[in-house]
Amino acid sequence: MLYFIPTPIGNLSDISFRALELLKTCDLVFCEDTRVSKSLISLLNTKFHTDIHISKFIALHSHNEKEVLASIDLKIFEKNVAYLSDAG
């Protein structure tokens, strides 16, 4: 299952409880910038004392979308997968 999860703009407390719970179940995250998303996950774990462990981050943005989408094995969607925006 693919989940689109918006991220907070400016205030970590704006993230929803459901978003936190979904992220706990995901092994793979597509994101615009892996550095930003990894940092966000770290901040969320610290602020909310949660246990989000993403095993793989894949950058997916307008400059590489064709290549990334062509290389994806559709079986990954049998598990929980998230797409995180950088802001909003």
Sine and cosine of phi, psi and omega as CSV:
sin_phi,cos_phi,sin_psi,cos_psi,sin_omega,cos_omega
0.00,0.00,0.69,-0.72,0.04,-1.00
-0.97,-0.23,0.80,-0.60,0.04,-1.00
-0.91,-0.41,0.73,-0.68,0.12,-0.99
-0.99,-0.11,0.89,-0.46,-0.09,-1.00
-0.89,-0.46,0.93,-0.38,0.06,-1.00
-0.95,0.30,0.53,-0.85,0.00,-1.00
-0.94,-0.33,0.41,-0.91,-0.04,-1.00
-0.93,0.37,0.54,-0.84,0.07,-1.00
-0.96,-0.27,0.97,-0.23,0.11,-0.99
1.00,0.02,-0.47,0.88,-0.06,-1.00
-0.70,-0.72,0.93,-0.38,-0.03,-1.00
-0.84,0.53,-0.48,0.88,-0.03,-1.00
-0.92,0.39,-0.19,0.98,0.02,-1.00
-0.98,0.19,-0.14,0.99,0.03,-1.00
-0.95,0.32,0.57,-0.82,-0.04,-1.00
-0.99,0.13,0.42,-0.91,0.07,-1.00
-0.87,0.49,-0.64,0.77,0.01,-1.00
-0.89,0.47,-0.65,0.76,0.03,-1.00
-0.87,0.49,-0.69,0.72,0.03,-1.00
-0.88,0.47,-0.70,0.71,-0.01,-1.00
-0.90,0.43,-0.65,0.76,0.03,-1.00
-0.91,0.42,-0.68,0.73,-0.01,-1.00
-0.87,0.49,-0.53,0.85,0.03,-1.00
-0.90,0.44,-0.41,0.91,-0.07,-1.00
-0.99,-0.10,-0.08,1.00,-0.09,-1.00
-1.00,-0.08,0.69,-0.73,0.11,-0.99
-0.99,-0.13,-0.41,0.91,-0.09,-1.00
-0.78,-0.63,0.68,-0.74,0.05,-1.00
-0.77,-0.64,0.80,-0.60,0.22,-0.97
-1.00,0.00,0.64,-0.77,-0.04,-1.00
-0.42,-0.91,0.30,-0.95,0.01,-1.00
-0.94,0.35,-0.68,0.73,-0.03,-1.00
-0.66,-0.75,0.90,-0.44,-0.07,-1.00
-0.88,0.47,-0.57,0.82,0.00,-1.00
-0.90,0.44,-0.69,0.73,0.00,-1.00
-0.90,0.43,-0.70,0.71,-0.04,-1.00
-0.93,0.37,-0.65,0.76,0.05,-1.00
-0.89,0.46,-0.66,0.75,0.04,-1.00
-0.90,0.44,-0.68,0.73,0.02,-1.00
-0.87,0.50,-0.72,0.69,0.00,-1.00
-0.87,0.49,-0.68,0.74,0.03,-1.00
-0.88,0.48,-0.71,0.71,0.02,-1.00
-0.90,0.44,-0.65,0.76,0.02,-1.00
-0.90,0.43,-0.67,0.74,0.03,-1.00
-0.87,0.50,-0.66,0.75,-0.01,-1.00
-0.94,0.34,-0.78,0.63,-0.09,-1.00
-0.91,0.41,-0.66,0.75,-0.10,-0.99
-0.97,-0.24,0.13,0.99,0.01,-1.00
0.76,0.65,0.73,0.69,-0.04,-1.00
-0.96,-0.29,0.04,-1.00,-0.10,-0.99
-0.77,-0.64,0.94,0.35,0.03,-1.00
-1.00,-0.07,0.87,-0.50,0.02,-1.00
-0.80,-0.60,0.98,-0.19,0.04,-1.00
-1.00,-0.05,0.82,-0.57,-0.05,-1.00
-0.99,0.13,-0.41,0.91,-0.04,-1.00
-0.53,-0.85,0.72,-0.70,0.10,-1.00
-0.91,-0.42,0.72,-0.69,0.04,-1.00
-0.82,-0.57,0.83,-0.56,0.04,-1.00
-0.94,0.33,0.78,-0.63,0.03,-1.00
-0.64,-0.76,0.93,-0.38,-0.04,-1.00
-0.50,-0.87,0.00,-1.00,-0.12,-0.99
-0.88,0.48,-0.38,0.92,-0.04,-1.00
-1.00,0.09,-0.30,0.95,-0.04,-1.00
-0.75,-0.66,0.13,0.99,-0.15,-0.99
-0.86,0.52,-0.64,0.77,-0.03,-1.00
-0.90,0.43,-0.70,0.71,-0.02,-1.00
-0.92,0.40,-0.71,0.70,-0.03,-1.00
-0.91,0.42,-0.74,0.67,-0.04,-1.00
-0.90,0.44,-0.56,0.83,0.03,-1.00
-0.94,0.35,-0.43,0.90,-0.07,-1.00
-1.00,-0.08,-0.05,1.00,-0.08,-1.00
-0.98,0.20,0.74,-0.67,0.16,-0.99
-0.99,0.10,0.87,-0.49,-0.09,-1.00
-0.88,0.47,-0.24,0.97,0.04,-1.00
-0.91,0.41,-0.34,0.94,0.02,-1.00
-0.89,0.46,-0.42,0.91,-0.03,-1.00
-0.98,0.18,0.01,1.00,0.14,-0.99
-0.96,0.27,-0.31,0.95,0.08,-1.00
-0.96,-0.28,0.08,-1.00,0.05,-1.00
-0.98,0.18,0.81,-0.58,-0.01,-1.00
-0.78,-0.63,0.62,-0.79,0.00,-1.00
-0.86,-0.51,0.50,-0.87,0.23,-0.97
-0.91,-0.41,0.86,-0.50,0.01,-1.00
-0.96,-0.27,0.76,-0.65,0.14,-0.99
-0.99,0.16,0.34,-0.94,0.05,-1.00
-0.95,0.30,-0.62,0.79,-0.02,-1.00
-0.41,-0.91,0.95,-0.31,0.07,-1.00
1.00,-0.10,0.00,0.00,0.00,0.00
